């Protein structure tokens, strides 16, 4: 049985889904950060570092996979622009995070402080890396999809 691959409609759904999921990841990251800021304790810091800090990154990784398939029918120039935007997001998040922008510092014991990076900037870094990788993968998938479907994108 011959496989048709990804259709144009599926590509649009993947593209829209990835954008919605990226936004959801940022909202979840900010909710988790606000929870931590409003409930500072050693056990909450431990929970944040072990479990909660990984949730937005995992969501963003799933969205990056959808983005790679969603960009398949886009023109190569647009795909390269999206990959560059991913690099800009990554660099911006890295620079702002190193300047301690939006970070929270907790004193969990007299004289002992713990600095937690911003959930928003951490999510933006993961989204930037994911967008860059998805853009590179889309360039590879672009030729495979258009050759298989016989479409000029």
URWO-V265943 format. One line per field, one symbol per residue. phi: phi as a letter, one per 40 degrees, with the letter a starting at -180 (. if undefined). Layout:
BEGIN
phi=???
END
This chain:
BEGIN
phi=.cccgcccccccccccccccccccccccccccccccccbcacccccccccbccccccccccccccccdcccdcccccccccccccccccccccccccccfcgcbbbbcadgbbbbbcccccccccccccccccccccccccdcccccccgbcb
END
